[in-house]
């Protein structure tokens, strides 16, 4: 078991991300953005500089939190699929050099003005994800699908459909505790209730290899379609069922990674007034989030005599 996080929430620069990780006493970062770039788009010189800084600090990237097949990529657009494949292929040699075994990927945006349960559209999504996963499998990489704003995030049933149609040892689930909180449960017919993080987790837990820690509360939009208003909070203080999920994971022998994804700095900045330094809040809130989460995890482990 290990702790990591999206350290770009502590600061945009790699130096700041390394500093925050070291201050927490952790050894890993789930890399997403480095300034305005990522592992796929850094220049060769920038990448070599990054490798040197990580080595000097004794810090590693455990996962590449990519945008591959993410919410900006339409499932029907050939150019979007080609771009996802390009980003993946650009990242793989760098992942190999850094020893990263997993890439966080998605299952394309929810196509506007279409029924996501259309068998024809689903077949397109499944075929494209299979191709991306095959690239990973051929290169010794795991494609970790996150339940985000994508096809698989529409409900646990949609994630289970993905698992039924993408049969590969290189395909696994990344479970985000917070994403269901502000997502509609697209099962049955309209109007849809908000998802339950606990329900989603219970239905897919046997396939989970990695966990994102996020929490919050949400208010559905009156039209039942527009994304709910979400207020992010400390892990365990919201509707993400974080504590219950942690207890269940540990009870069942989970020994993987927990990656914090706070999203809390804008909330704290809004509460603190116009004169507050957002960059300072980003850094200090990331540290506090990590410490609070680690304390909660240790408390649960102690209570379970683990």
C-alpha contacts under 8 A as a table, 3 or more apart, distances in Angstrom:
res1	aa1	res2	aa2	distance
1	X	254	X	7.75
1	X	255	X	4.45
1	X	256	X	4.74
1	X	257	X	5.52
1	X	258	X	7.83
2	X	255	X	7.92
2	X	256	X	6.55
2	X	257	X	4.83
2	X	258	X	6.45
3	X	26	X	6.56
3	X	27	X	7.93
3	X	28	X	7.07
3	X	257	X	5.76
3	X	258	X	5.08
3	X	259	X	6.04
3	X	260	X	7.97
4	X	21	X	7.94
4	X	26	X	6.76
4	X	27	X	7.38
4	X	28	X	5.03
4	X	29	X	5.23
4	X	30	X	6.30
4	X	62	X	7.85
4	X	257	X	7.03
4	X	258	X	6.13
4	X	259	X	4.60
4	X	260	X	6.49
5	X	28	X	7.42
5	X	29	X	5.39
5	X	30	X	5.29
5	X	258	X	7.59
5	X	259	X	4.24
5	X	260	X	4.39
5	X	261	X	6.14
6	X	9	X	6.07
6	X	29	X	6.34
6	X	30	X	5.10
6	X	31	X	6.17
6	X	32	X	6.60
6	X	259	X	6.94
6	X	260	X	6.33
6	X	261	X	5.58
7	X	10	X	5.23
7	X	11	X	6.90
7	X	17	X	5.03
7	X	18	X	7.87
7	X	20	X	7.25
7	X	21	X	7.21
7	X	29	X	6.18
7	X	30	X	7.00
7	X	31	X	7.14
7	X	286	X	7.71
8	X	11	X	4.98
8	X	12	X	5.17
8	X	13	X	7.46
8	X	14	X	7.86
8	X	17	X	6.09
8	X	31	X	7.47
8	X	32	X	6.82
8	X	33	X	5.98
8	X	34	X	6.89
9	X	12	X	7.26
9	X	261	X	7.55
9	X	262	X	7.44
9	X	263	X	7.28
9	X	282	X	6.21
9	X	283	X	7.32
9	X	286	X	6.69
10	X	16	X	6.93
10	X	17	X	6.15
10	X	20	X	6.71
10	X	279	X	7.96
10	X	282	X	5.00
10	X	283	X	4.13
10	X	284	X	7.44
10	X	285	X	7.63
10	X	286	X	5.40
10	X	287	X	7.72
11	X	14	X	7.75
11	X	16	X	5.53
11	X	17	X	6.00
11	X	279	X	6.98
11	X	282	X	6.61
11	X	283	X	6.26
12	X	16	X	7.10
12	X	17	X	7.33
12	X	33	X	7.03
12	X	34	X	5.78
12	X	35	X	4.59
12	X	36	X	7.68
13	X	16	X	5.34
13	X	17	X	6.45
13	X	34	X	5.84
13	X	35	X	5.28
14	X	17	X	4.95
14	X	18	X	6.10
14	X	34	X	5.90
14	X	35	X	7.47
14	X	50	X	7.62
15	X	18	X	5.18
15	X	19	X	6.11
15	X	53	X	7.90
16	X	19	X	4.97
16	X	20	X	6.16
17	X	20	X	5.26
17	X	21	X	6.22
17	X	29	X	7.90
18	X	21	X	5.15
18	X	22	X	6.07
18	X	54	X	7.63
18	X	57	X	7.25
18	X	59	X	7.06
19	X	22	X	5.18
19	X	23	X	6.07
20	X	23	X	5.04
20	X	24	X	6.33
20	X	283	X	7.19
20	X	286	X	7.75
20	X	287	X	6.59
21	X	24	X	5.23
21	X	25	X	6.39
21	X	26	X	5.41
21	X	27	X	6.79
21	X	28	X	7.11
21	X	29	X	7.12
21	X	59	X	7.95
22	X	25	X	4.90
22	X	26	X	5.82
22	X	27	X	7.06
22	X	59	X	7.89
23	X	26	X	7.63
23	X	287	X	7.62
24	X	287	X	6.54
24	X	290	X	7.03
24	X	291	X	7.06
27	X	58	X	6.99
27	X	59	X	4.93
27	X	60	X	6.26
28	X	59	X	5.71
28	X	60	X	4.95
28	X	61	X	5.51
28	X	62	X	5.88
29	X	59	X	7.46
29	X	60	X	6.33
29	X	61	X	4.84
29	X	62	X	6.14
29	X	63	X	7.47
30	X	61	X	5.66
30	X	62	X	5.70
30	X	63	X	4.92
30	X	64	X	5.98
30	X	65	X	6.28
30	X	259	X	7.13
31	X	34	X	7.70
31	X	38	X	7.73
31	X	39	X	7.74
31	X	61	X	6.13
31	X	62	X	7.81
31	X	63	X	6.40
31	X	64	X	5.19
31	X	65	X	5.72
32	X	38	X	6.04
32	X	39	X	7.59
32	X	64	X	6.29
32	X	65	X	4.79
32	X	66	X	6.14
33	X	36	X	6.31
33	X	37	X	5.57
33	X	38	X	4.83
33	X	39	X	7.82
34	X	37	X	5.22
34	X	38	X	5.56
35	X	38	X	7.99
37	X	40	X	7.85
37	X	41	X	5.70
37	X	42	X	5.93
38	X	41	X	5.35
38	X	42	X	6.00
38	X	66	X	7.80
39	X	42	X	5.87
39	X	47	X	7.79
39	X	64	X	7.38
39	X	91	X	5.89
39	X	94	X	7.29
40	X	87	X	5.50
40	X	88	X	7.21
40	X	90	X	5.31
40	X	91	X	4.64
41	X	87	X	7.81
41	X	90	X	7.81
42	X	45	X	8.00
42	X	46	X	5.79
42	X	47	X	5.93
43	X	46	X	5.10
43	X	47	X	6.13
44	X	47	X	5.07
44	X	48	X	6.25
45	X	48	X	5.17
45	X	49	X	6.28
46	X	49	X	5.13
46	X	50	X	6.18
47	X	50	X	4.96
47	X	51	X	6.26
48	X	51	X	5.10
48	X	52	X	6.39
49	X	52	X	5.21
49	X	53	X	6.34
50	X	53	X	5.19
50	X	54	X	6.25
51	X	54	X	5.29
51	X	55	X	6.18
51	X	98	X	7.46
52	X	55	X	5.16
52	X	56	X	6.12
53	X	56	X	5.15
53	X	57	X	6.20
54	X	57	X	5.18
54	X	58	X	5.97
54	X	59	X	5.12
54	X	60	X	6.26
55	X	58	X	5.17
55	X	59	X	6.54
55	X	60	X	7.76
56	X	59	X	7.93
60	X	98	X	7.39
61	X	64	X	7.28
61	X	98	X	7.01
61	X	99	X	7.83
61	X	100	X	6.40
62	X	99	X	7.74
62	X	100	X	5.42
62	X	101	X	7.21
62	X	102	X	7.41
63	X	100	X	5.72
63	X	101	X	6.75
63	X	102	X	5.13
63	X	103	X	5.72
63	X	104	X	7.04
64	X	95	X	7.80
64	X	100	X	7.23
64	X	102	X	6.52
64	X	103	X	4.72
64	X	104	X	5.95
65	X	103	X	6.11
65	X	104	X	4.69
65	X	105	X	7.31
66	X	103	X	6.55
66	X	104	X	5.52
66	X	105	X	6.12
67	X	70	X	4.93
67	X	71	X	7.83
67	X	104	X	7.70
67	X	105	X	6.41
67	X	106	X	7.27
68	X	84	X	4.97
68	X	85	X	7.74
68	X	87	X	6.89
68	X	88	X	6.96
68	X	104	X	7.73
68	X	105	X	5.17
68	X	106	X	6.24
69	X	72	X	7.75
69	X	73	X	5.64
69	X	80	X	7.90
69	X	81	X	7.19
69	X	84	X	5.76
69	X	105	X	6.26
69	X	106	X	4.96
69	X	107	X	5.45
69	X	108	X	4.64
69	X	109	X	7.64
70	X	73	X	5.51
70	X	105	X	6.91
70	X	106	X	4.97
70	X	107	X	6.44
70	X	108	X	4.95
70	X	109	X	6.14
70	X	149	X	7.98
70	X	150	X	6.89
71	X	74	X	7.48
71	X	106	X	7.73
71	X	108	X	5.57
71	X	109	X	4.07
71	X	110	X	7.39
71	X	149	X	6.18
71	X	150	X	5.99
72	X	108	X	7.47
72	X	109	X	6.23
73	X	77	X	7.70
73	X	80	X	5.27
73	X	81	X	7.28
73	X	84	X	7.98
73	X	108	X	5.50
73	X	109	X	5.83
74	X	77	X	5.51
74	X	80	X	6.28
74	X	81	X	7.93
74	X	108	X	5.87
74	X	109	X	5.53
74	X	110	X	7.65
74	X	111	X	6.41
75	X	80	X	7.59
75	X	81	X	7.37
75	X	108	X	5.47
75	X	109	X	6.74
75	X	111	X	7.05
75	X	121	X	7.92
75	X	124	X	7.05
75	X	125	X	6.03
76	X	121	X	7.93
76	X	124	X	7.29
77	X	80	X	5.34
77	X	81	X	6.58
78	X	81	X	5.18
78	X	82	X	6.19
79	X	82	X	5.03
79	X	83	X	6.12
80	X	83	X	5.08
80	X	84	X	6.30
81	X	84	X	5.08
81	X	85	X	6.31
81	X	128	X	7.44
82	X	85	X	5.14
82	X	86	X	6.08
83	X	86	X	4.93
83	X	87	X	6.12
84	X	87	X	5.19
84	X	88	X	6.21
85	X	88	X	5.10
85	X	89	X	6.11
85	X	132	X	6.64
86	X	89	X	5.20
86	X	90	X	6.07
87	X	90	X	5.15
87	X	91	X	6.21
88	X	91	X	5.20
88	X	92	X	6.25
88	X	132	X	7.96
89	X	92	X	5.41
89	X	93	X	7.63
89	X	135	X	7.96
90	X	93	X	6.86
90	X	94	X	7.63
91	X	94	X	5.34
91	X	95	X	6.00
92	X	95	X	4.91
92	X	96	X	6.15
92	X	139	X	7.49
92	X	141	X	7.90
93	X	96	X	5.07
93	X	97	X	6.32
94	X	97	X	5.04
94	X	98	X	6.19
95	X	98	X	5.13
95	X	99	X	5.86
95	X	100	X	4.82
95	X	101	X	7.16
96	X	99	X	5.03
96	X	100	X	6.15
96	X	101	X	7.69
97	X	100	X	7.85
100	X	103	X	7.87
100	X	141	X	7.99
101	X	140	X	7.36
101	X	141	X	5.18
101	X	142	X	6.07
102	X	141	X	5.68
102	X	142	X	4.58
102	X	143	X	6.00
102	X	144	X	6.42
103	X	141	X	7.19
103	X	142	X	6.26
103	X	143	X	5.31
103	X	144	X	5.94
104	X	143	X	6.21
104	X	144	X	4.83
104	X	145	X	6.03
104	X	146	X	6.75
104	X	174	X	7.54
105	X	143	X	6.22
105	X	144	X	5.84
105	X	145	X	5.11
105	X	146	X	6.55
106	X	145	X	5.36
106	X	146	X	5.91
106	X	147	X	7.71
106	X	148	X	7.36
106	X	150	X	6.49
106	X	152	X	7.76
107	X	125	X	6.93
107	X	129	X	6.73
107	X	145	X	7.37
107	X	150	X	5.47
107	X	151	X	5.46
107	X	152	X	6.11
108	X	125	X	7.44
108	X	150	X	5.27
108	X	151	X	6.21
109	X	149	X	6.64
109	X	150	X	4.65
109	X	151	X	6.44
110	X	116	X	6.73
110	X	149	X	7.26
110	X	150	X	5.42
110	X	151	X	5.61
111	X	114	X	5.80
111	X	115	X	7.90
111	X	116	X	7.04
114	X	118	X	7.98
115	X	118	X	5.61
116	X	121	X	6.88
116	X	122	X	7.09
116	X	151	X	7.16
117	X	121	X	7.35
117	X	122	X	6.53
118	X	121	X	5.29
118	X	122	X	6.07
119	X	122	X	4.97
119	X	123	X	6.04
120	X	123	X	5.29
120	X	124	X	6.61
121	X	124	X	5.15
121	X	125	X	6.41
122	X	125	X	5.04
122	X	126	X	6.06
123	X	126	X	5.10
123	X	127	X	6.02
124	X	127	X	5.25
124	X	128	X	6.26
125	X	128	X	5.28
125	X	129	X	6.14
126	X	129	X	5.21
126	X	130	X	6.01
126	X	162	X	6.77
126	X	165	X	6.28
126	X	166	X	6.70
127	X	130	X	5.11
127	X	131	X	6.34
128	X	131	X	5.10
128	X	132	X	6.37
129	X	132	X	5.07
129	X	133	X	6.02
129	X	166	X	7.29
130	X	133	X	5.05
130	X	134	X	6.01
130	X	166	X	5.69
131	X	134	X	5.03
131	X	135	X	6.43
132	X	135	X	5.24
132	X	136	X	6.53
133	X	136	X	4.97
133	X	137	X	6.07
133	X	142	X	7.72
133	X	143	X	5.97
133	X	168	X	7.45
133	X	170	X	6.39
133	X	171	X	6.43
134	X	137	X	4.90
134	X	138	X	6.03
134	X	168	X	7.88
134	X	170	X	7.73
135	X	138	X	5.26
135	X	139	X	6.40
136	X	139	X	5.15
136	X	140	X	6.11
136	X	141	X	4.66
136	X	142	X	6.07
136	X	143	X	6.46
136	X	170	X	6.62
137	X	140	X	5.25
137	X	141	X	5.77
137	X	142	X	6.83
137	X	168	X	7.71
137	X	169	X	7.46
137	X	170	X	5.21
138	X	141	X	7.70
140	X	170	X	7.82
141	X	170	X	6.60
142	X	169	X	7.91
142	X	170	X	4.49
142	X	171	X	5.98
142	X	172	X	7.15
143	X	170	X	5.82
143	X	171	X	5.01
143	X	172	X	6.32
144	X	171	X	6.11
144	X	172	X	4.93
144	X	173	X	5.12
144	X	174	X	5.46
144	X	209	X	7.98
145	X	171	X	7.42
145	X	172	X	6.24
145	X	173	X	4.87
145	X	174	X	5.47
146	X	152	X	7.77
146	X	153	X	7.51
146	X	173	X	6.21
146	X	174	X	4.74
146	X	175	X	5.91
146	X	176	X	6.73
147	X	150	X	7.14
147	X	152	X	5.81
147	X	153	X	4.17
147	X	154	X	7.90
147	X	159	X	7.52
147	X	174	X	7.17
147	X	175	X	6.24
147	X	176	X	6.34
147	X	179	X	6.80
147	X	180	X	7.82
148	X	152	X	7.38
148	X	153	X	4.94
148	X	176	X	7.61
148	X	179	X	5.88
148	X	180	X	7.98
149	X	153	X	5.67
149	X	154	X	7.34
149	X	179	X	7.92
149	X	183	X	7.75
150	X	153	X	5.17
150	X	154	X	6.71
151	X	154	X	5.62
151	X	158	X	6.71
151	X	159	X	7.80
152	X	155	X	6.67
152	X	156	X	7.40
152	X	158	X	4.90
152	X	159	X	4.38
152	X	162	X	6.82
153	X	156	X	7.16
153	X	158	X	6.95
153	X	159	X	6.68
153	X	180	X	7.70
153	X	183	X	7.90
154	X	157	X	8.00
154	X	158	X	6.18
154	X	159	X	7.89
154	X	183	X	7.28
154	X	184	X	6.95
154	X	185	X	6.26
154	X	186	X	5.46
155	X	158	X	5.34
155	X	159	X	6.67
155	X	184	X	7.84
155	X	185	X	5.42
155	X	186	X	5.72
155	X	187	X	6.81
155	X	195	X	7.33
155	X	200	X	7.09
156	X	159	X	5.07
156	X	160	X	6.13
156	X	200	X	5.15
156	X	201	X	7.95
156	X	203	X	6.48
156	X	204	X	6.91
157	X	160	X	4.99
157	X	161	X	6.18
157	X	187	X	7.64
158	X	161	X	4.98
158	X	162	X	6.37
159	X	162	X	5.06
159	X	163	X	6.40
159	X	204	X	7.81
160	X	163	X	5.00
160	X	164	X	6.21
160	X	204	X	7.19
161	X	164	X	5.00
161	X	165	X	6.22
162	X	165	X	5.16
162	X	166	X	5.80
163	X	166	X	5.31
163	X	167	X	6.68
164	X	167	X	6.73
166	X	171	X	7.22
167	X	171	X	7.31
168	X	171	X	5.41
169	X	172	X	7.70
172	X	207	X	6.34
172	X	208	X	6.59
172	X	209	X	6.42
173	X	207	X	5.90
173	X	208	X	4.71
173	X	209	X	5.87
173	X	210	X	6.91
174	X	208	X	5.89
174	X	209	X	6.15
174	X	210	X	4.85
174	X	211	X	5.52
174	X	212	X	7.03
175	X	201	X	7.45
175	X	208	X	6.33
175	X	210	X	6.45
175	X	211	X	4.87
175	X	212	X	6.00
176	X	179	X	5.78
176	X	180	X	7.85
176	X	211	X	5.89
176	X	212	X	4.45
176	X	213	X	6.11
176	X	214	X	6.73
177	X	180	X	6.88
177	X	181	X	7.94
177	X	197	X	5.97
177	X	201	X	7.99
177	X	211	X	7.60
177	X	212	X	6.38
177	X	213	X	5.70
177	X	214	X	5.66
177	X	215	X	6.63
177	X	240	X	5.28
177	X	241	X	7.12
177	X	242	X	6.34
178	X	181	X	5.47
178	X	182	X	7.60
178	X	197	X	7.10
178	X	213	X	6.87
178	X	214	X	4.48
178	X	215	X	4.53
178	X	216	X	6.44
178	X	239	X	7.78
178	X	240	X	5.07
179	X	182	X	6.02
179	X	183	X	6.53
179	X	197	X	7.75
179	X	214	X	7.53
180	X	183	X	4.98
180	X	184	X	7.53
180	X	194	X	7.40
180	X	195	X	5.08
180	X	196	X	6.09
180	X	197	X	5.20
180	X	200	X	7.61
180	X	240	X	7.42
181	X	194	X	6.74
181	X	195	X	6.03
181	X	196	X	6.55
181	X	197	X	6.39
181	X	215	X	7.67
181	X	216	X	6.76
181	X	217	X	6.45
181	X	218	X	6.37
181	X	239	X	6.27
181	X	240	X	6.02
182	X	194	X	6.71
182	X	195	X	7.42
182	X	217	X	7.40
182	X	218	X	5.52
182	X	219	X	7.84
182	X	220	X	7.90
182	X	227	X	7.16
182	X	228	X	5.70
182	X	229	X	7.35
182	X	230	X	6.14
183	X	194	X	5.75
183	X	195	X	5.89
183	X	227	X	7.14
183	X	228	X	7.23
184	X	192	X	5.86
184	X	193	X	5.72
184	X	194	X	4.33
184	X	195	X	5.50
185	X	192	X	5.74
185	X	193	X	5.66
185	X	194	X	5.36
185	X	195	X	4.64
186	X	189	X	7.56
186	X	192	X	6.21
187	X	192	X	7.45
188	X	192	X	7.88
189	X	192	X	6.85
191	X	224	X	6.12
192	X	224	X	6.71
194	X	220	X	7.20
195	X	199	X	7.81
195	X	200	X	7.50
196	X	199	X	5.20
196	X	200	X	6.21
196	X	240	X	7.67
197	X	200	X	5.20
197	X	201	X	6.02
197	X	239	X	7.59
197	X	240	X	5.42
197	X	241	X	6.19
198	X	201	X	5.08
198	X	202	X	6.04
198	X	240	X	7.38
198	X	241	X	5.88
198	X	244	X	7.76
198	X	245	X	6.91
199	X	202	X	5.16
199	X	203	X	6.40
200	X	203	X	5.40
200	X	204	X	6.54
201	X	204	X	5.39
201	X	205	X	5.37
201	X	245	X	7.49
202	X	205	X	5.51
204	X	207	X	5.75
204	X	208	X	6.84
205	X	208	X	5.24
208	X	211	X	7.45
209	X	256	X	6.42
210	X	256	X	5.82
210	X	257	X	5.45
210	X	258	X	6.63
211	X	256	X	7.84
211	X	257	X	6.32
211	X	258	X	5.05
211	X	259	X	6.19
212	X	258	X	5.90
212	X	259	X	4.75
212	X	260	X	5.84
212	X	261	X	6.57
213	X	235	X	6.91
213	X	242	X	7.42
213	X	258	X	6.66
213	X	259	X	5.84
213	X	260	X	4.69
213	X	261	X	5.83
213	X	262	X	7.46
214	X	232	X	7.79
214	X	234	X	7.89
214	X	235	X	6.09
214	X	240	X	7.29
214	X	260	X	6.53
214	X	261	X	5.46
214	X	262	X	5.69
214	X	263	X	7.64
215	X	232	X	5.85
215	X	233	X	5.72
215	X	234	X	6.47
215	X	235	X	5.20
215	X	236	X	6.75
215	X	237	X	7.12
215	X	238	X	5.39
215	X	239	X	6.59
215	X	240	X	5.07
215	X	242	X	7.28
215	X	262	X	7.61
216	X	230	X	6.63
216	X	231	X	5.37
216	X	232	X	4.00
216	X	233	X	5.01
216	X	234	X	7.65
216	X	235	X	7.90
216	X	237	X	7.29
216	X	238	X	4.49
216	X	239	X	5.85
216	X	240	X	6.50
217	X	230	X	5.68
217	X	231	X	5.33
217	X	232	X	6.50
217	X	233	X	7.74
217	X	238	X	5.42
217	X	239	X	5.56
217	X	240	X	7.93
218	X	228	X	6.01
218	X	229	X	5.41
218	X	230	X	4.26
218	X	231	X	6.23
219	X	228	X	5.43
219	X	229	X	5.28
219	X	230	X	6.61
220	X	224	X	6.49
220	X	227	X	7.37
220	X	228	X	4.46
220	X	229	X	6.63
221	X	224	X	5.38
221	X	225	X	6.89
221	X	226	X	5.83
221	X	227	X	6.70
221	X	228	X	5.16
221	X	229	X	7.08
223	X	226	X	6.54
231	X	267	X	7.24
232	X	238	X	7.71
232	X	262	X	7.53
232	X	263	X	6.27
232	X	264	X	5.47
232	X	267	X	7.01
233	X	237	X	6.31
233	X	238	X	6.33
233	X	262	X	7.59
233	X	263	X	7.97
233	X	264	X	5.89
233	X	267	X	7.98
234	X	237	X	5.60
234	X	238	X	7.38
234	X	262	X	7.32
234	X	264	X	7.38
234	X	289	X	6.40
234	X	292	X	7.79
235	X	238	X	6.98
235	X	242	X	6.53
235	X	262	X	7.89
235	X	289	X	7.42
235	X	292	X	7.69
235	X	293	X	6.36
236	X	239	X	7.84
236	X	240	X	7.22
236	X	241	X	6.86
236	X	242	X	5.21
236	X	243	X	5.80
238	X	241	X	7.38
239	X	242	X	7.95
241	X	244	X	5.44
241	X	245	X	6.08
242	X	245	X	5.21
242	X	246	X	6.11
243	X	246	X	5.13
243	X	247	X	6.22
243	X	296	X	7.92
244	X	247	X	5.19
244	X	248	X	6.22
245	X	248	X	5.11
245	X	249	X	6.00
246	X	249	X	5.11
246	X	250	X	6.14
246	X	297	X	7.37
246	X	300	X	7.90
247	X	250	X	5.33
247	X	251	X	5.99
247	X	300	X	6.70
248	X	251	X	5.01
248	X	252	X	6.20
249	X	252	X	5.26
249	X	253	X	6.44
249	X	254	X	5.19
250	X	253	X	5.08
250	X	254	X	5.20
250	X	255	X	7.64
250	X	301	X	7.70
251	X	254	X	7.56
260	X	289	X	7.76
260	X	290	X	6.83
262	X	265	X	7.65
262	X	286	X	6.79
262	X	289	X	6.71
263	X	266	X	7.14
264	X	267	X	5.38
264	X	268	X	6.44
264	X	285	X	7.19
265	X	268	X	5.16
265	X	269	X	5.98
265	X	278	X	7.36
265	X	281	X	5.94
265	X	282	X	5.11
265	X	285	X	6.20
265	X	286	X	7.87
266	X	269	X	4.94
266	X	270	X	6.10
266	X	278	X	7.63
267	X	270	X	5.25
267	X	271	X	6.38
268	X	271	X	5.08
268	X	272	X	6.12
268	X	281	X	7.31
269	X	272	X	5.16
269	X	273	X	6.69
269	X	274	X	7.96
269	X	276	X	6.53
269	X	277	X	7.73
269	X	278	X	6.07
269	X	281	X	6.77
270	X	273	X	5.92
270	X	274	X	7.56
272	X	275	X	7.79
272	X	276	X	6.14
273	X	276	X	5.92
276	X	281	X	7.87
277	X	280	X	5.41
277	X	281	X	6.32
278	X	281	X	4.96
278	X	282	X	6.03
279	X	282	X	5.03
279	X	283	X	6.44
280	X	283	X	5.24
280	X	284	X	6.14
281	X	284	X	5.22
281	X	285	X	5.64
282	X	285	X	5.48
282	X	286	X	6.15
283	X	286	X	5.31
283	X	287	X	6.46
284	X	287	X	5.17
284	X	288	X	6.18
285	X	288	X	4.97
285	X	289	X	5.84
286	X	289	X	5.06
286	X	290	X	6.16
287	X	290	X	5.20
287	X	291	X	6.22
288	X	291	X	5.07
288	X	292	X	5.98
289	X	292	X	5.20
289	X	293	X	6.08
290	X	293	X	5.20
290	X	294	X	6.06
291	X	294	X	5.12
291	X	295	X	6.07
292	X	295	X	5.14
292	X	296	X	6.24
293	X	296	X	5.10
293	X	297	X	6.14
294	X	297	X	5.05
294	X	298	X	6.08
295	X	298	X	5.14
295	X	299	X	6.07
296	X	299	X	5.07
296	X	300	X	6.27
297	X	300	X	5.22
297	X	301	X	6.22
298	X	301	X	4.99
298	X	302	X	6.02
299	X	302	X	5.13
299	X	303	X	6.15
300	X	303	X	5.11
300	X	304	X	6.20
301	X	304	X	5.05
301	X	305	X	5.95
301	X	306	X	4.94
302	X	305	X	4.83
302	X	306	X	5.96
303	X	306	X	7.73
